[in-house]
Amino acid sequence: MLQELGDQQDARVQRMDTPRLFGVPLAQLEPGPDRVPAVLEAMLKFLEVEGEGVQDLWTRSPDIAQVRRLQAVFQNAGTACFPNGCDPKVVAGLLLLFLHELPESIVQAELYDCFLAVHDMPDNPTKLKNLSHLCSNMRPLHRAVLIRIIRMLRRGADQGKSMDGMAIIFGPLLIRSPRRSSSIRYFGLPAIVSSTQALIENLHAIVAKLGQLAPAGPADPIDLTLRLDQPEGVLIRARPALFGPAIGQLPTIQAQVIMTDPPTAQLPIQNRAQISGNIALITRGDCSFSHKVPVPEHPLSV
């Protein structure tokens, strides 16, 4: 349904001179308060006010024709424009369509696996700490949009709306599975929903911590450099994980890079003797980062 509406919208807006509001990157939309695009902010505010007493706001599908008509009103006006008596459920449907048609994930692809790893963390304080760091490492615009949407969902939860239901609906729209990742095949949706619910539950604490954390920017220095002797001249740069010891606390390491067996470390490691004292190389997929890391850990491994 959403794809059909989006395709029809693409065909219409190509013939229009007004600014395109759907299916374009966030950075191309007119900014509103706190970086959030004005059209998105308008929909969120409308739903917070007009949808306050609508308990089935996210559980009952709106009329598709009405969503299409409201989308046309927005596009013809070049901005958010709500007709008198506008049904909050129709606006809710338009918001979901807006998020579905974004050409980019709000949570960027490089943080996808880290967000899913929150699902496996043992307690809420650990989840809060990692979610705060992950949000801090998001691009400023995307972080602002994520926090603003989660703020609306938290307000709905405080009014009695189902937090689980909202996490199921919004999670896959906010934390999209990148095409290169195989994680979605194994535990994608449950982990996405769990992490989204943790965001809603911990919103206020996350926002408070973000005020104390320096947000990462595109010019931040790279923290880890791995230089390979064979093949000669290969230099690998990376950012450290958000768990484990800080890179600055570790001495310079010279060791062999050994691929784990199995490569994704989803099962007990078979070549522990080779890995001991060396650097374990683990590939993506099959399980979360929080599952991979404890498996190869060994008192003698690097």
Phi, psi and chi 1 to 4 in degrees:
 res  aa     phi    psi   chi1   chi2   chi3   chi4
   1 MET       -  -49.3  179.5 -169.6   75.7      -
   2 LEU   -64.7  -38.2  -67.6  175.7      -      -
   3 GLN   -65.6  -40.4 -173.7   63.2   52.2      -
   4 GLU   -62.3  -45.4  177.8 -174.1   -4.9      -
   5 LEU   -62.5  -40.3  -71.1  174.7      -      -
   6 GLY   -65.0  -41.1      -      -      -      -
   7 ASP   -63.7  -40.6  -67.0  -18.3      -      -
   8 GLN   -65.3  -39.2  -66.4  173.0    0.2      -
   9 GLN   -65.2  -40.0  176.0   68.8    5.4      -
  10 ASP   -57.2  -43.5  -74.4  -15.8      -      -
  11 ALA   -66.2  -35.9      -      -      -      -
  12 ARG   -73.6  -46.8  -75.3 -163.6  -60.9  -88.9
  13 VAL   -70.6  -18.3  -61.0      -      -      -
  14 GLN   -64.1  -21.9  -71.3  176.0   -2.9      -
  15 ARG   -98.5    6.4  -56.1 -171.5  -63.5  -90.5
  16 MET  -109.2  151.6  -63.0 -179.7  177.8      -
  17 ASP   -95.1  -15.7  -64.7  -33.2      -      -
  18 THR   -71.3  156.4   52.7      -      -      -
  19 PRO   -59.1  138.3  -20.9   31.9      -      -
  20 ARG   -75.3  134.5 -175.0  170.5  175.7  175.6
  21 LEU  -111.3  -17.4  -58.3  178.6      -      -
  22 PHE  -122.1  142.0  -66.0   82.4      -      -
  23 GLY    76.2   21.4      -      -      -      -
  24 VAL  -122.3  155.5  -63.6      -      -      -
  25 PRO   -59.2  150.9  -23.6   34.0      -      -
  26 LEU   -56.5  -38.1  -67.2  169.9      -      -
  27 ALA   -66.2  -18.7      -      -      -      -
  28 GLN   -90.2   -5.5  -66.0 -177.5   17.7      -
  29 LEU   -90.7  150.7  -65.1  168.9      -      -
  30 GLU   -62.0  125.6  177.8 -173.2   -3.4      -
  31 PRO   -75.1  147.5   27.3  -33.4      -      -
  32 GLY  -115.8 -149.8      -      -      -      -
  33 PRO   -62.0  139.5  -19.0   30.6      -      -
  34 ASP    55.0   38.9  -61.1  -36.3      -      -
  35 ARG    76.5  -18.5  -62.3  176.8 -178.3  -98.5
  36 VAL   -65.6  131.0  178.1      -      -      -
  37 PRO   -53.3  139.9  -28.6   35.8      -      -
  38 ALA   -59.6  -40.5      -      -      -      -
  39 VAL   -66.2  -37.8   61.8      -      -      -
  40 LEU   -69.2  -44.7  175.3   58.7      -      -
  41 GLU   -58.8  -40.0  176.7   65.1   25.7      -
  42 ALA   -63.2  -43.5      -      -      -      -
  43 MET   -65.1  -41.8  -72.7 -171.4  -76.3      -
  44 LEU   -64.6  -43.3  -65.4  171.7      -      -
  45 LYS   -63.6  -42.6  -80.9 -172.2  175.0  178.8
  46 PHE   -58.7  -45.7 -179.3   94.2      -      -
  47 LEU   -68.6  -34.4  -68.9  170.2      -      -
  48 GLU   -65.2  -35.5  -73.8  175.5  -22.1      -
  49 VAL   -87.6  -57.5  175.3      -      -      -
  50 GLU   -78.0  -23.4  -58.5  -62.6  -29.4      -
  51 GLY   -97.1    8.8      -      -      -      -
  52 GLU   -58.6  -43.8 -179.5  174.0  -10.2      -
  53 GLY   -96.6    9.6      -      -      -      -
  54 VAL   -96.5   96.1 -175.2      -      -      -
  55 GLN   -70.1  -27.5  -70.9  -58.0  -44.6      -
  56 ASP   -99.1   28.2   59.6  -10.2      -      -
  57 LEU   -57.3  -39.1 -176.7   65.1      -      -
  58 TRP  -108.1    1.3  -55.5  111.3      -      -
  59 THR  -108.3  -12.4   56.9      -      -      -
  60 ARG  -119.6  125.6 -179.9  173.9  -63.5 -177.7
  61 SER   -69.1  139.8  -61.0      -      -      -
  62 PRO   -78.3  169.4   30.3  -35.2      -      -
  63 ASP   -69.5  124.0 -178.1   87.8      -      -
  64 ILE   -61.9  -40.1  -61.0  175.0      -      -
  65 ALA   -62.6  -38.0      -      -      -      -
  66 GLN   -68.3  -38.3  -68.1 -176.9   20.4      -
  67 VAL   -62.6  -42.0  173.6      -      -      -
  68 ARG   -63.6  -41.6 -174.3 -179.0  -64.3  114.3
  69 ARG   -65.9  -41.5  -75.2 -165.1  -68.8  -90.5
  70 LEU   -67.2  -36.1 -177.7   58.3      -      -
  71 GLN   -61.5  -40.8 -173.6 -179.1   33.8      -
  72 ALA   -65.6  -37.6      -      -      -      -
  73 VAL   -61.7  -46.5  169.1      -      -      -
  74 PHE   -58.6  -48.9  -87.0   42.7      -      -
  75 GLN   -67.9  -39.0 -169.1   56.6   62.1      -
  76 ASN   -64.7  -34.9  -70.7  -26.4      -      -
  77 ALA   -82.5  -20.2      -      -      -      -
  78 GLY    75.7   12.7      -      -      -      -
  79 THR  -163.5  174.7 -173.3      -      -      -
  80 ALA   -68.6  131.0      -      -      -      -
  81 CYS  -146.9  111.1 -174.8      -      -      -
  82 PHE  -102.0  116.8  -56.5  100.1      -      -
  83 PRO   -63.9  158.1  -17.7   30.5      -      -
  84 ASN   -58.2  135.1  -69.8  -25.9      -      -
  85 GLY    73.4   21.4      -      -      -      -
  86 CYS   -60.7  130.8 -171.6      -      -      -
  87 ASP   -74.4  124.3 -173.1  -14.2      -      -
  88 PRO   -56.8  -31.8  -24.8   33.7      -      -
  89 LYS   -66.7  -32.8  -66.2  178.1 -174.6  176.1
  90 VAL   -68.7  -41.3  175.0      -      -      -
  91 VAL   -65.5  -37.9  178.8      -      -      -
  92 ALA   -60.6  -42.6      -      -      -      -
  93 GLY   -64.6  -37.1      -      -      -      -
  94 LEU   -68.7  -36.9 -171.5   60.9      -      -
  95 LEU   -62.2  -44.5  171.6   62.0      -      -
  96 LEU   -63.7  -38.6  -63.2  178.1      -      -
  97 LEU   -65.2  -41.0  178.3   60.0      -      -
  98 PHE   -57.2  -47.3  173.6   87.9      -      -
  99 LEU   -67.8  -38.5  -63.8  174.8      -      -
 100 HIS   -64.4  -35.8  174.0   78.6      -      -
 101 GLU   -85.7   -5.6  -72.6  -59.5  -49.5      -
 102 LEU   -59.7  133.1  -78.9  176.4      -      -
 103 PRO   -78.4    4.3   28.8  -33.7      -      -
 104 GLU  -140.0  153.4   57.8 -165.1  -23.3      -
 105 SER   -81.2  141.9  176.2      -      -      -
 106 ILE   -65.7  -43.3  -68.2  176.1      -      -
 107 VAL   -87.1  113.7  170.4      -      -      -
 108 GLN   -63.5  154.6   57.0 -111.1   46.9      -
 109 ALA   -56.6  -37.1      -      -      -      -
 110 GLU   -69.5  -13.8   56.5  -94.3   31.0      -
 111 LEU  -103.4   -0.4  -64.4  178.3      -      -
 112 TYR   -57.6  -53.5  170.8   79.6      -      -
 113 ASP   -62.9  -34.2  -70.5  -55.1      -      -
 114 CYS   -67.5  -39.1  -65.3      -      -      -
 115 PHE   -65.8  -40.8  -93.5   90.8      -      -
 116 LEU   -65.5  -31.3  -98.2   63.0      -      -
 117 ALA   -64.2  -22.5      -      -      -      -
 118 VAL   -59.1  -31.0  172.4      -      -      -
 119 HIS   -56.3  -35.0  170.8   64.1      -      -
 120 ASP   -92.0   -1.2  -67.6  -31.7      -      -
 121 MET   -73.2  143.6  -68.4  177.3 -177.4      -
 122 PRO   -73.5  -27.6   26.8  -34.3      -      -
 123 ASP  -146.3  164.8   52.2   61.7      -      -
 124 ASN   -65.4  -40.1 -163.5   59.5      -      -
 125 PRO   -57.3  -38.8  -27.0   36.3      -      -
 126 THR   -66.4  -41.5  -55.3      -      -      -
 127 LYS   -62.2  -43.5  -68.7 -178.3  178.9 -177.6
 128 LEU   -60.7  -46.4  169.6   59.7      -      -
 129 LYS   -59.6  -46.4  176.6 -177.5  177.2 -178.9
 130 ASN   -72.3  -38.5  -78.6  -89.9      -      -
 131 LEU   -64.0  -37.7  -76.0  172.3      -      -
 132 SER   -63.6  -44.3  -60.4      -      -      -
 133 HIS   -66.9  -39.2  -80.8  -75.3      -      -
 134 LEU   -63.9  -44.8  -73.7  169.6      -      -
 135 CYS   -62.7  -37.1  -69.8      -      -      -
 136 SER   -63.9  -29.7  177.5      -      -      -
 137 ASN   -89.4    1.7  -81.1  -83.4      -      -
 138 MET   -77.8  158.8  -68.8  178.9   66.6      -
 139 ARG   -62.1  142.3  -58.4 -175.5 -171.7  101.8
 140 PRO   -53.1  -44.5  -27.9   35.6      -      -
 141 LEU   -64.1  -46.2  172.6   57.7      -      -
 142 HIS   -68.2  -35.8  -68.4   69.9      -      -
 143 ARG   -63.6  -43.3  178.4  172.7   60.4 -114.9
 144 ALA   -61.9  -41.5      -      -      -      -
 145 VAL   -67.2  -44.3  169.1      -      -      -
 146 LEU   -59.8  -49.1  176.5   66.5      -      -
 147 ILE   -62.6  -38.9  -66.9  -62.1      -      -
 148 ARG   -66.1  -41.7 -179.0   63.8 -176.8   89.8
 149 ILE   -67.7  -42.8  -66.3  172.9      -      -
 150 ILE   -63.3  -33.9  -64.0  -62.8      -      -
 151 ARG   -62.2  -41.9 -167.1 -173.9  -61.3  -84.7
 152 MET   -63.4  -41.7 -179.6 -156.2   67.4      -
 153 LEU   -66.7  -38.6  -62.0  179.0      -      -
 154 ARG   -65.1  -38.7  176.3   55.1 -171.2  -96.0
 155 ARG   -62.7  -40.7 -179.6  167.2  177.3  167.1
 156 GLY   -64.1  -40.2      -      -      -      -
 157 ALA   -63.3  -39.7      -      -      -      -
 158 ASP   -64.8  -23.3  -68.7  -17.6      -      -
 159 GLN   -91.3    2.3  -65.1  165.9   -3.2      -
 160 GLY   104.8    0.9      -      -      -      -
 161 LYS   -73.7  151.4  -65.3 -178.5  175.6   66.2
 162 SER   -68.1  118.0  169.4      -      -      -
 163 MET   -66.8  -40.0 -171.2 -179.9  -60.6      -
 164 ASP   -61.1  -45.7  -71.7  -15.3      -      -
 165 GLY   -62.3  -42.2      -      -      -      -
 166 MET   -68.1  -36.9  -67.9 -172.8  -65.8      -
 167 ALA   -66.2  -36.7      -      -      -      -
 168 ILE   -65.2  -39.3  -69.5  171.4      -      -
 169 ILE   -76.0  -46.4  -67.6  169.0      -      -
 170 PHE   -89.1  -27.5  -80.8   87.2      -      -
 171 GLY   -52.0  -54.8      -      -      -      -
 172 PRO   -65.9  -19.0  -22.6   34.2      -      -
 173 LEU   -83.4  -28.9  -65.8  172.0      -      -
 174 LEU   -90.6  -37.5  -59.2  175.4      -      -
 175 ILE  -117.9   83.4  -49.8  173.0      -      -
 176 ARG   -81.7  143.8  -66.3 -175.2 -169.7  173.0
 177 SER   -75.1  120.2  171.4      -      -      -
 178 PRO   -67.3  151.2   20.9  -27.6      -      -
 179 ARG   -62.5  -30.7  -67.1  179.7 -178.9  177.3
 180 ARG   -75.3  -13.8   56.4  124.4 -177.8  103.3
 181 SER   -90.7  140.1  174.9      -      -      -
 182 SER   -99.4    0.5   60.6      -      -      -
 183 SER   -60.8  -34.9  -61.5      -      -      -
 184 ILE   -61.2  -27.0 -169.2   69.6      -      -
 185 ARG   -71.5  -24.2  -65.6 -179.1  -60.6  164.9
 186 TYR  -102.1  -45.8  -63.8   92.0      -      -
 187 PHE  -150.5   25.7   50.8   19.1      -      -
 188 GLY   -54.6  -65.5      -      -      -      -
 189 LEU   -62.9  -48.9 -175.4   57.6      -      -
 190 PRO   -57.3  -40.2  -23.8   34.2      -      -
 191 ALA   -70.0  -39.7      -      -      -      -
 192 ILE   -62.2  -46.1  -71.6  170.9      -      -
 193 VAL   -64.0  -44.2  171.2      -      -      -
 194 SER   -61.0  -44.1  173.8      -      -      -
 195 SER   -67.8  -38.0  -62.6      -      -      -
 196 THR   -65.3  -41.0  -55.8      -      -      -
 197 GLN   -63.6  -39.4 -174.5  168.4   -9.8      -
 198 ALA   -63.9  -36.4      -      -      -      -
 199 LEU   -62.1  -44.4  -79.3  167.6      -      -
 200 ILE   -64.7  -46.4  -60.6  172.7      -      -
 201 GLU   -63.0  -37.9  -69.7  175.9  -15.8      -
 202 ASN  -103.0   16.3  -66.9  -75.5      -      -
 203 LEU   -51.4  -53.4  169.9   68.1      -      -
 204 HIS   -63.1  -41.0  -57.9  -50.8      -      -
 205 ALA   -68.0  -37.3      -      -      -      -
 206 ILE   -64.4  -45.3  -69.5  172.1      -      -
 207 VAL   -61.7  -39.9  171.2      -      -      -
 208 ALA   -64.0  -41.9      -      -      -      -
 209 LYS   -69.2  -34.0  -76.9 -176.5  173.8  -68.0
 210 LEU   -62.2  -27.6  -75.7  175.9      -      -
 211 GLY   -69.8  -18.1      -      -      -      -
 212 GLN  -103.7   -9.9  -57.0  169.5   13.3      -
 213 LEU  -102.9  136.0  -64.2  172.0      -      -
 214 ALA   -77.3  116.1      -      -      -      -
 215 PRO   -63.5  143.8   21.4  -29.2      -      -
 216 ALA   -77.5  142.7      -      -      -      -
 217 GLY  -120.6  171.1      -      -      -      -
 218 PRO   -65.3  -20.4   22.0  -32.1      -      -
 219 ALA   -97.7    9.7      -      -      -      -
 220 ASP   -60.5  142.6  -77.9   -7.3      -      -
 221 PRO   -67.2  151.4   25.1  -34.2      -      -
 222 ILE   -81.2  134.9  -64.1  170.0      -      -
 223 ASP   -93.9  -18.1  -59.2  -75.2      -      -
 224 LEU  -135.3  130.9  178.6   63.1      -      -
 225 THR  -127.1  128.8  -59.8      -      -      -
 226 LEU  -118.1  115.2 -179.0   64.8      -      -
 227 ARG  -104.8  124.1 -174.0 -174.6  -58.6  -85.4
 228 LEU   -94.8  135.3  -59.4 -176.6      -      -
 229 ASP   -79.9  -33.3  -66.1  -29.4      -      -
 230 GLN  -134.9  120.5  -66.4 -179.5   -8.7      -
 231 PRO   -67.8  144.8   24.4  -32.7      -      -
 232 GLU   -66.4  141.3 -174.2  177.6   -2.0      -
 233 GLY    86.5   -1.0      -      -      -      -
 234 VAL   -80.0  127.1  175.0      -      -      -
 235 LEU  -124.4  123.0 -165.0   66.5      -      -
 236 ILE  -111.2  126.0  -58.9  172.8      -      -
 237 ARG  -113.1  143.4  -66.4 -172.8  172.7   92.3
 238 ALA  -156.1  164.3      -      -      -      -
 239 ARG   -98.7  150.0  -61.5 -167.4   63.5   83.1
 240 PRO   -72.3  160.0   28.5  -35.8      -      -
 241 ALA   -69.4  163.5      -      -      -      -
 242 LEU   -90.0   13.7  -62.6  177.2      -      -
 243 PHE  -136.6  166.8   49.5   84.7      -      -
 244 GLY    83.3 -178.6      -      -      -      -
 245 PRO   -68.3  150.1   24.0  -33.5      -      -
 246 ALA   -67.2  146.2      -      -      -      -
 247 ILE   -60.4  -36.3  -66.9  -60.0      -      -
 248 GLY   -64.3  -16.4      -      -      -      -
 249 GLN   -88.8   -4.7  -62.7  173.8   -4.7      -
 250 LEU  -103.8  142.7  -63.1  177.0      -      -
 251 PRO   -75.4  169.4   29.7  -36.2      -      -
 252 THR   -62.2  132.9  -60.6      -      -      -
 253 ILE  -114.3  134.6  -62.9  169.5      -      -
 254 GLN  -124.9  114.5 -174.7  171.9    3.7      -
 255 ALA  -161.1  170.1      -      -      -      -
 256 GLN   -79.7  150.3  -73.0 -174.0  -60.8      -
 257 VAL   -98.7  117.1  177.8      -      -      -
 258 ILE  -116.5  126.3  -54.2  -65.9      -      -
 259 MET   -71.9  133.6  173.7   71.3   75.9      -
 260 THR   -72.0  157.1   59.2      -      -      -
 261 ASP  -124.5  106.8  178.4   18.9      -      -
 262 PRO   -75.9  155.9   26.6  -34.0      -      -
 263 PRO   -61.3  -32.3  -23.8   34.4      -      -
 264 THR   -90.7   -2.8   54.8      -      -      -
 265 ALA    58.2   30.6      -      -      -      -
 266 GLN   -80.9  -14.9   82.6  -81.4   19.2      -
 267 LEU  -124.4  167.1  -62.9  172.9      -      -
 268 PRO   -52.1  137.8  -28.0   35.2      -      -
 269 ILE   -71.6  132.0  -60.8  -60.3      -      -
 270 GLN   -92.1  -20.2  -58.0  -59.6  -50.7      -
 271 ASN  -113.4   47.3   57.7  -21.8      -      -
 272 ARG   -60.6  -36.5  -78.0 -176.1  175.6  -86.8
 273 ALA   -62.2  -38.6      -      -      -      -
 274 GLN   -70.8  -34.4  -70.0  179.1  -81.3      -
 275 ILE   -75.2  -30.9  -67.6  175.0      -      -
 276 SER   -54.3  125.1  -65.5      -      -      -
 277 GLY    81.6    0.3      -      -      -      -
 278 ASN  -121.1 -175.4  -68.5  -52.6      -      -
 279 ILE   -98.7  121.9  -61.0  171.8      -      -
 280 ALA   -82.0  128.3      -      -      -      -
 281 LEU  -105.7  120.1  177.0   61.7      -      -
 282 ILE  -123.0  134.3  -53.0  172.8      -      -
 283 THR   -88.3  164.1   61.4      -      -      -
 284 ARG   -71.0  164.1  -70.2  178.6  178.5  -89.1
 285 GLY    98.1  167.1      -      -      -      -
 286 ASP    73.9  -30.6  -69.6   -5.2      -      -
 287 CYS  -161.1  172.0   59.1      -      -      -
 288 SER   -80.0  164.5   68.4      -      -      -
 289 PHE   -59.9  -40.0  -73.5  166.8      -      -
 290 SER   -66.1  -22.2   61.3      -      -      -
 291 HIS   -84.2  -37.6  175.1   82.2      -      -
 292 LYS   -64.5  -45.3  -67.3  174.9 -173.8  -69.6
 293 VAL   -64.2  -47.0  173.3      -      -      -
 294 PRO   -64.5  -25.5  -20.5   33.1      -      -
 295 VAL   -63.0  -49.9  174.1      -      -      -
 296 PRO   -81.8   -6.1   30.7  -35.5      -      -
 297 GLU   -59.4  137.7  -81.0 -177.3   -8.5      -
 298 HIS  -153.9  144.0 -172.7  -79.7      -      -
 299 PRO   -55.1  -24.8  -25.2   33.1      -      -
 300 LEU  -104.7   -2.2  -60.3  178.6      -      -
 301 SER   -87.9  155.8   63.3      -      -      -
 302 VAL   -83.6      -  175.1      -      -      -
